[in-house]
Amino acid sequence: HTRQVEADFADAIAEQLSRGADPATPDERLHTIVTARCIAAAVFGAMEMWMVGTDRSPDELARLCSAALRSVREGIAAD
């Protein structure tokens, strides 16, 4: 169920990224889909860490989400 919610979240992000306009090429559509799925995975990964951690404050969730999204922005191969 969680994976379906994550996929639905990614679809909503993709819709916002495309702002209702269809990308002109298949590669542009792929870029939008991959970006949306990475964002969704980052947020859901942060929520998973938050749920099993000892600090379950909203501030900690916000910090984890920011760190996860920063990781996506910086790239997978960044050290």
N, CA, C and O atoms as a printed pandas DataFrame, in Angstrom:
     atom_number atom_name residue_name chain_id  residue_number  x_coord  y_coord  z_coord
0              1         N          HIS        A               1    0.820   -1.188    0.000
1              2        CA          HIS        A               1    0.000    0.000    0.000
2              3         C          HIS        A               1    0.872    1.264    0.000
3              4         O          HIS        A               1    0.579    2.231   -0.702
4              5         N          THR        A               2    1.926    1.239    0.782
5              6        CA          THR        A               2    2.806    2.407    0.856
6              7         C          THR        A               2    3.430    2.707   -0.504
7              8         O          THR        A               2    3.553    3.871   -0.884
8              9         N          ARG        A               3    3.821    1.677   -1.233
9             10        CA          ARG        A               3    4.431    1.877   -2.550
10            11         C          ARG        A               3    3.426    2.482   -3.533
11            12         O          ARG        A               3    3.799    3.288   -4.386
12            13         N          GLN        A               4    2.155    2.095   -3.415
13            14        CA          GLN        A               4    1.133    2.671   -4.286
14            15         C          GLN        A               4    0.927    4.148   -3.951
15            16         O          GLN        A               4    0.768    4.973   -4.851
16            17         N          VAL        A               5    0.931    4.478   -2.677
17            18        CA          VAL        A               5    0.793    5.880   -2.266
18            19         C          VAL        A               5    1.990    6.684   -2.785
19            20         O          VAL        A               5    1.827    7.808   -3.260
20            21         N          GLU        A               6    3.182    6.109   -2.695
21            22        CA          GLU        A               6    4.380    6.782   -3.206
22            23         C          GLU        A               6    4.266    7.005   -4.709
23            24         O          GLU        A               6    4.618    8.075   -5.204
24            25         N          ALA        A               7    3.776    6.001   -5.442
25            26        CA          ALA        A               7    3.601    6.139   -6.891
26            27         C          ALA        A               7    2.557    7.211   -7.217
27            28         O          ALA        A               7    2.741    7.997   -8.147
28            29         N          ASP        A               8    1.477    7.240   -6.462
29            30        CA          ASP        A               8    0.459    8.273   -6.663
30            31         C          ASP        A               8    1.031    9.661   -6.383
31            32         O          ASP        A               8    0.724   10.619   -7.092
32            33         N          PHE        A               9    1.856    9.762   -5.357
33            34        CA          PHE        A               9    2.520   11.024   -5.023
34            35         C          PHE        A               9    3.435   11.448   -6.175
35            36         O          PHE        A               9    3.450   12.617   -6.563
36            37         N          ALA        A              10    4.195   10.497   -6.718
37            38        CA          ALA        A              10    5.081   10.790   -7.855
38            39         C          ALA        A              10    4.271   11.268   -9.057
39            40         O          ALA        A              10    4.688   12.187   -9.762
40            41         N          ASP        A              11    3.120   10.649   -9.293
41            42        CA          ASP        A              11    2.263   11.094  -10.404
42            43         C          ASP        A              11    1.796   12.536  -10.193
43            44         O          ASP        A              11    1.775   13.330  -11.133
44            45         N          ALA        A              12    1.426   12.866   -8.966
45            46        CA          ALA        A              12    0.992   14.232   -8.666
46            47         C          ALA        A              12    2.141   15.226   -8.856
47            48         O          ALA        A              12    1.936   16.334   -9.351
48            49         N          ILE        A              13    3.339   14.825   -8.462
49            50        CA          ILE        A              13    4.513   15.688   -8.654
50            51         C          ILE        A              13    4.775   15.877  -10.145
51            52         O          ILE        A              13    5.030   16.995  -10.595
52            53         N          ALA        A              14    4.712   14.786  -10.915
53            54        CA          ALA        A              14    4.936   14.873  -12.363
54            55         C          ALA        A              14    3.933   15.822  -13.011
55            56         O          ALA        A              14    4.285   16.603  -13.895
56            57         N          GLU        A              15    2.692   15.749  -12.565
57            58        CA          GLU        A              15    1.673   16.645  -13.103
58            59         C          GLU        A              15    2.022   18.097  -12.807
59            60         O          GLU        A              15    1.868   18.964  -13.666
60            61         N          GLN        A              16    2.490   18.360  -11.593
61            62        CA          GLN        A              16    2.881   19.730  -11.236
62            63         C          GLN        A              16    4.111   20.175  -12.020
63            64         O          GLN        A              16    4.197   21.328  -12.442
64            65         N          LEU        A              17    5.061   19.267  -12.215
65            66        CA          LEU        A              17    6.268   19.624  -12.958
66            67         C          LEU        A              17    5.957   19.956  -14.409
67            68         O          LEU        A              17    6.574   20.846  -14.995
68            69         N          SER        A              18    5.008   19.245  -14.983
69            70        CA          SER        A              18    4.651   19.508  -16.378
70            71         C          SER        A              18    3.655   20.652  -16.492
71            72         O          SER        A              18    3.414   21.165  -17.585
72            73         N          ARG        A              19    3.074   21.054  -15.363
73            74        CA          ARG        A              19    2.123   22.174  -15.295
74            75         C          ARG        A              19    1.028   22.067  -16.340
75            76         O          ARG        A              19    0.649   23.054  -16.971
76            77         N          GLY        A              20    0.522   20.836  -16.514
77            78        CA          GLY        A              20   -0.600   20.615  -17.411
78            79         C          GLY        A              20   -0.253   20.557  -18.887
79            80         O          GLY        A              20   -1.113   20.226  -19.703
80            81         N          ALA        A              21    0.982   20.867  -19.253
81            82        CA          ALA        A              21    1.400   20.814  -20.655
82            83         C          ALA        A              21    2.169   19.522  -20.905
83            84         O          ALA        A              21    3.046   19.156  -20.122
84            85         N          ASP        A              22    1.848   18.844  -21.976
85            86        CA          ASP        A              22    2.574   17.621  -22.308
86            87         C          ASP        A              22    3.968   17.971  -22.817
87            88         O          ASP        A              22    4.121   18.862  -23.653
88            89         N          PRO        A              23    4.991   17.267  -22.311
89            90        CA          PRO        A              23    6.349   17.494  -22.813
90            91         C          PRO        A              23    6.408   17.211  -24.319
91            92         O          PRO        A              23    5.691   16.351  -24.830
92            93         N          ALA        A              24    7.258   17.936  -25.003
93            94        CA          ALA        A              24    7.327   17.858  -26.463
94            95         C          ALA        A              24    7.923   16.546  -26.966
95            96         O          ALA        A              24    7.562   16.079  -28.046
96            97         N          THR        A              25    8.816   15.956  -26.210
97            98        CA          THR        A              25    9.488   14.739  -26.687
98            99         C          THR        A              25    9.405   13.640  -25.631
99           100         O          THR        A              25    9.185   13.922  -24.454
100          101         N          PRO        A              26    9.581   12.382  -26.054
101          102        CA          PRO        A              26    9.614   11.292  -25.068
102          103         C          PRO        A              26   10.722   11.470  -24.032
103          104         O          PRO        A              26   10.536   11.110  -22.870
104          105         N          ASP        A              27   11.860   12.014  -24.429
105          106        CA          ASP        A              27   12.952   12.229  -23.477
106          107         C          ASP        A              27   12.573   13.264  -22.413
107          108         O          ASP        A              27   12.958   13.129  -21.252
108          109         N          GLU        A              28   11.826   14.287  -22.806
109          110        CA          GLU        A              28   11.371   15.274  -21.829
110          111         C          GLU        A              28   10.370   14.655  -20.861
111          112         O          GLU        A              28   10.394   14.950  -19.666
112          113         N          ARG        A              29    9.499   13.804  -21.370
113          114        CA          ARG        A              29    8.535   13.104  -20.509
114          115         C          ARG        A              29    9.282   12.198  -19.534
115          116         O          ARG        A              29    8.950   12.146  -18.350
116          117         N          LEU        A              30   10.294   11.483  -20.035
117          118        CA          LEU        A              30   11.100   10.616  -19.177
118          119         C          LEU        A              30   11.773   11.424  -18.078
119          120         O          LEU        A              30   11.790   11.009  -16.919
120          121         N          HIS        A              31   12.323   12.573  -18.436
121          122        CA          HIS        A              31   12.981   13.434  -17.448
122          123         C          HIS        A              31   11.997   13.836  -16.351
123          124         O          HIS        A              31   12.338   13.809  -15.169
124          125         N          THR        A              32   10.791   14.204  -16.737
125          126        CA          THR        A              32    9.768   14.586  -15.768
126          127         C          THR        A              32    9.414   13.417  -14.853
127          128         O          THR        A              32    9.309   13.587  -13.638
128          129         N          ILE        A              33    9.231   12.242  -15.429
129          130        CA          ILE        A              33    8.863   11.061  -14.644
130          131         C          ILE        A              33    9.975   10.679  -13.680
131          132         O          ILE        A              33    9.715   10.405  -12.508
132          133         N          VAL        A              34   11.219   10.658  -14.166
133          134        CA          VAL        A              34   12.344   10.285  -13.300
134          135         C          VAL        A              34   12.511   11.303  -12.172
135          136         O          VAL        A              34   12.743   10.925  -11.023
136          137         N          THR        A              35   12.394   12.585  -12.495
137          138        CA          THR        A              35   12.502   13.621  -11.475
138          139         C          THR        A              35   11.424   13.452  -10.414
139          140         O          THR        A              35   11.708   13.509   -9.218
140          141         N          ALA        A              36   10.187   13.245  -10.853
141          142        CA          ALA        A              36    9.074   13.087   -9.915
142          143         C          ALA        A              36    9.259   11.863   -9.027
143          144         O          ALA        A              36    8.998   11.922   -7.826
144          145         N          ARG        A              37    9.702   10.768   -9.603
145          146        CA          ARG        A              37    9.889    9.548   -8.809
146          147         C          ARG        A              37   11.042    9.697   -7.821
147          148         O          ARG        A              37   10.981    9.161   -6.715
148          149         N          CYS        A              38   12.087   10.416   -8.208
149          150        CA          CYS        A              38   13.199   10.659   -7.277
150          151         C          CYS        A              38   12.754   11.527   -6.110
151          152         O          CYS        A              38   13.118   11.260   -4.965
152          153         N          ILE        A              39   11.977   12.553   -6.387
153          154        CA          ILE        A              39   11.471   13.409   -5.320
154          155         C          ILE        A              39   10.592   12.608   -4.375
155          156         O          ILE        A              39   10.738   12.699   -3.156
156          157         N          ALA        A              40    9.674   11.821   -4.937
157          158        CA          ALA        A              40    8.781   11.014   -4.101
158          159         C          ALA        A              40    9.575   10.021   -3.260
159          160         O          ALA        A              40    9.298    9.858   -2.072
160          161         N          ALA        A              41   10.556    9.358   -3.862
161          162        CA          ALA        A              41   11.369    8.389   -3.121
162          163         C          ALA        A              41   12.142    9.065   -2.000
163          164         O          ALA        A              41   12.268    8.503   -0.912
164          165         N          ALA        A              42   12.660   10.254   -2.248
165          166        CA          ALA        A              42   13.404   10.979   -1.219
166          167         C          ALA        A              42   12.508   11.313   -0.030
167          168         O          ALA        A              42   12.900   11.120    1.121
168          169         N          VAL        A              43   11.315   11.810   -0.307
169          170        CA          VAL        A              43   10.398   12.182    0.770
170          171         C          VAL        A              43    9.945   10.947    1.541
171          172         O          VAL        A              43    9.892   10.966    2.771
172          173         N          PHE        A              44    9.619    9.880    0.826
173          174        CA          PHE        A              44    9.182    8.664    1.509
174          175         C          PHE        A              44   10.326    8.020    2.290
175          176         O          PHE        A              44   10.097    7.449    3.356
176          177         N          GLY        A              45   11.550    8.102    1.775
177          178        CA          GLY        A              45   12.706    7.610    2.522
178          179         C          GLY        A              45   12.912    8.393    3.805
179          180         O          GLY        A              45   13.222    7.821    4.850
180          181         N          ALA        A              46   12.738    9.699    3.721
181          182        CA          ALA        A              46   12.858   10.549    4.916
182          183         C          ALA        A              46   11.776   10.197    5.931
183          184         O          ALA        A              46   12.047   10.118    7.129
184          185         N          MET        A              47   10.554    9.986    5.453
185          186        CA          MET        A              47    9.468    9.630    6.371
186          187         C          MET        A              47    9.728    8.275    7.033
187          188         O          MET        A              47    9.412    8.081    8.207
188          189         N          GLU        A              48   10.303    7.347    6.280
189          190        CA          GLU        A              48   10.630    6.038    6.859
190          191         C          GLU        A              48   11.669    6.176    7.974
191          192         O          GLU        A              48   11.529    5.577    9.040
192          193         N          MET        A              49   12.704    6.964    7.719
193          194        CA          MET        A              49   13.729    7.196    8.742
194          195         C          MET        A              49   13.118    7.876    9.968
195          196         O          MET        A              49   13.458    7.541   11.102
196          197         N          TRP        A              50   12.230    8.816    9.739
197          198        CA          TRP        A              50   11.577    9.542   10.816
198          199         C          TRP        A              50   10.714    8.606   11.664
199          200         O          TRP        A              50   10.702    8.707   12.891
200          201         N          MET        A              51    9.995    7.698   11.006
201          202        CA          MET        A              51    9.093    6.800   11.739
202          203         C          MET        A              51    9.842    5.806   12.626
203          204         O          MET        A              51    9.320    5.397   13.663
204          205         N          VAL        A              52   11.054    5.409   12.236
205          206        CA          VAL        A              52   11.800    4.439   13.044
206          207         C          VAL        A              52   12.794    5.119   13.989
207          208         O          VAL        A              52   13.420    4.458   14.818
208          209         N          GLY        A              53   12.932    6.425   13.862
209          210        CA          GLY        A              53   13.875    7.156   14.713
210          211         C          GLY        A              53   13.299    7.467   16.080
211          212         O          GLY        A              53   12.139    7.178   16.370
212          213         N          THR        A              54   14.120    8.052   16.894
213          214        CA          THR        A              54   13.683    8.405   18.248
214          215         C          THR        A              54   13.089    9.802   18.331
215          216         O          THR        A              54   12.303   10.086   19.236
216          217         N          ASP        A              55   13.455   10.682   17.394
217          218        CA          ASP        A              55   12.922   12.044   17.371
218          219         C          ASP        A              55   11.825   12.100   16.312
219          220         O          ASP        A              55   12.110   12.172   15.117
220          221         N          ARG        A              56   10.595   12.068   16.750
221          222        CA          ARG        A              56    9.466   12.069   15.819
222          223         C          ARG        A              56    8.773   13.431   15.780
223          224         O          ARG        A              56    7.568   13.524   15.550
224          225         N          SER        A              57    9.545   14.464   16.005
225          226        CA          SER        A              57    8.981   15.814   15.961
226          227         C          SER        A              57    8.797   16.253   14.501
227          228         O          SER        A              57    9.505   15.775   13.614
228          229         N          PRO        A              58    7.854   17.156   14.259
229          230        CA          PRO        A              58    7.698   17.705   12.916
230          231         C          PRO        A              58    8.967   18.393   12.411
231          232         O          PRO        A              58    9.262   18.363   11.216
232          233         N          ASP        A              59    9.706   19.005   13.316
233          234        CA          ASP        A              59   10.960   19.650   12.914
234          235         C          ASP        A              59   11.959   18.630   12.379
235          236         O          ASP        A              59   12.665   18.898   11.406
236          237         N          GLU        A              60   12.020   17.464   13.014
237          238        CA          GLU        A              60   12.943   16.418   12.548
238          239         C          GLU        A              60   12.500   15.887   11.198
239          240         O          GLU        A              60   13.336   15.635   10.330
240          241         N          LEU        A              61   11.203   15.715   11.005
241          242        CA          LEU        A              61   10.705   15.274    9.699
242          243         C          LEU        A              61   11.065   16.288    8.620
243          244         O          LEU        A              61   11.493   15.907    7.531
244          245         N          ALA        A              62   10.897   17.559    8.908
245          246        CA          ALA        A              62   11.256   18.605    7.952
246          247         C          ALA        A              62   12.747   18.572    7.645
247          248         O          ALA        A              62   13.153   18.728    6.494
248          249         N          ARG        A              63   13.563   18.367    8.678
249          250        CA          ARG        A              63   15.015   18.303    8.474
250          251         C          ARG        A              63   15.388   17.123    7.592
251          252         O          ARG        A              63   16.200   17.258    6.677
252          253         N          LEU        A              64   14.791   15.955    7.867
253          254        CA          LEU        A              64   15.084   14.764    7.077
254          255         C          LEU        A              64   14.640   14.931    5.625
255          256         O          LEU        A              64   15.357   14.540    4.704
256          257         N          CYS        A              65   13.462   15.508    5.423
257          258        CA          CYS        A              65   12.979   15.739    4.054
258          259         C          CYS        A              65   13.920   16.692    3.315
259          260         O          CYS        A              65   14.248   16.463    2.151
260          261         N          SER        A              66   14.347   17.749    3.982
261          262        CA          SER        A              66   15.281   18.692    3.353
262          263         C          SER        A              66   16.590   18.009    2.992
263          264         O          SER        A              66   17.126   18.218    1.904
264          265         N          ALA        A              67   17.103   17.194    3.906
265          266        CA          ALA        A              67   18.358   16.483    3.635
266          267         C          ALA        A              67   18.190   15.504    2.475
267          268         O          ALA        A              67   19.080   15.379    1.634
268          269         N          ALA        A              68   17.058   14.814    2.429
269          270        CA          ALA        A              68   16.814   13.850    1.348
270          271         C          ALA        A              68   16.705   14.564    0.001
271          272         O          ALA        A              68   17.282   14.117   -0.991
272          273         N          LEU        A              69   15.975   15.658   -0.031
273          274        CA          LEU        A              69   15.837   16.407   -1.286
274          275         C          LEU        A              69   17.156   17.049   -1.708
275          276         O          LEU        A              69   17.432   17.175   -2.901
276          277         N          ARG        A              70   17.963   17.452   -0.741
277          278        CA          ARG        A              70   19.291   17.985   -1.058
278          279         C          ARG        A              70   20.151   16.898   -1.687
279          280         O          ARG        A              70   20.912   17.171   -2.615
280          281         N          SER        A              71   20.039   15.677   -1.197
281          282        CA          SER        A              71   20.772   14.548   -1.772
282          283         C          SER        A              71   20.386   14.329   -3.213
283          284         O          SER        A              71   21.247   14.080   -4.058
284          285         N          VAL        A              72   19.104   14.417   -3.506
285          286        CA          VAL        A              72   18.645   14.262   -4.890
286          287         C          VAL        A              72   19.195   15.394   -5.744
287          288         O          VAL        A              72   19.687   15.158   -6.847
288          289         N          ARG        A              73   19.114   16.611   -5.246
289          290        CA          ARG        A              73   19.594   17.769   -6.007
290          291         C          ARG        A              73   21.085   17.659   -6.302
291          292         O          ARG        A              73   21.533   17.999   -7.397
292          293         N          GLU        A              74   21.857   17.181   -5.318
293          294        CA          GLU        A              74   23.312   17.092   -5.485
294          295         C          GLU        A              74   23.709   15.929   -6.377
295          296         O          GLU        A              74   24.783   15.940   -6.978
296          297         N          GLY        A              75   22.848   14.927   -6.464
297          298        CA          GLY        A              75   23.137   13.793   -7.344
298          299         C          GLY        A              75   23.581   12.573   -6.582
299          300         O          GLY        A              75   24.140   12.663   -5.489
300          301         N          ILE        A              76   23.326   11.452   -7.169
301          302        CA          ILE        A              76   23.624   10.163   -6.547
302          303         C          ILE        A              76   25.121    9.962   -6.344
303          304         O          ILE        A              76   25.542    9.441   -5.311
304          305         N          ALA        A              77   25.922   10.369   -7.315
305          306        CA          ALA        A              77   27.356   10.103   -7.263
306          307         C          ALA        A              77   28.136   11.120   -6.431
307          308         O          ALA        A              77   29.342   10.964   -6.241
308          309         N          ALA        A              78   27.469   12.152   -5.936
309          310        CA          ALA        A              78   28.176   13.176   -5.161
310          311         C          ALA        A              78   28.687   12.591   -3.852
311          312         O          ALA        A              78   28.011   11.789   -3.208
312          313         N          ASP        A              79   29.881   13.001   -3.472
313          314        CA          ASP        A              79   30.488   12.526   -2.206
314          315         C          ASP        A              79   30.384   13.578   -1.154
315          316         O          ASP        A              79   30.834   13.370   -0.027
